[in-house]
């Protein structure tokens, strides 16, 4: 998982490090949904960075991420911790 201080390789802005619900398009044009994937998102470039080893483990090495949104679980955890 990228570190909170890691920067985007394209624009060098800081990444949003969190867990993301994602849709990956496979080479055969089918899609696979993945939930709670750890990664870093660049708001400026709209690029999601995920550890290559994790992509291989999930058999997504040839896939392309076509949609990513911060996981509801992360947002719920943040809401709970701010309410305490």
Buried (B, 14 or more C-beta within 10 A) or exposed (E): BBEEEBBBEEEEEBBBBBBBBBBBBEEEEEEEEBEEBBBBBBEEBEBBBBBEEBBEEBEBEEBEBEEBEBBEEBEEEEEEEEEE
